[in-house]
Amino acid sequence: MSRLGNLAARRFSSSFLGQLVRHAIRHHHYVFPPGAESAVTIGPGAELYDALLNVSSGTITIGRNVLVAHGVSILTGTHDYRRFGNERRYAVPANGRDIVIGEGVWIASNATVLGPCTIGEHAVVAAGAVVVDDVPAYTVVAGVPARVVSQIPRQ
């Protein structure tokens, strides 16, 4: 990029509009189904980067200062695998698969969280992990399915 282009980019990024664009990109998440935003609660200081929040079968509660990295899927929805054809596609429970993510949790890139479950405060979900059960507070989980791999010392 030319020196003039670099200067213009720096000025834009420091402008009010540039700050709004960065904020919108940083806090981008998609709620499915469309219009179901009321089933999601996001606490102050939480940051979601390119996350999918599926509330087809429950609610999602995200605590204070949670970090949800790129490509994370948080899914309450499920289908009844015992059904066939179009019946399987539409056999989705309406509730009962809530997900609660405690304060200070970090969910790393491309992890998947399947409800119902609770992720305890200050826990870490490793990149690519698949959470299918509750995660204790102050632990690190990794793998498919996610399992505890270490403890986090409390301050």
ABEGO torsion letter per residue (X at the ends): XBAAAAAAAAAAAABAAAAAAAAAAAABBBBOBBGAAAABBBBBGBBBBGBBBBAAAEBBBBBBGBBBBBGBBBBABBBBAABBEAAAAABBBABGABBBBBBGBBBBBGBBBBOBBBBBBGBBBBBGBBBABBBBBGBBBBEOBBBBABBBBBX
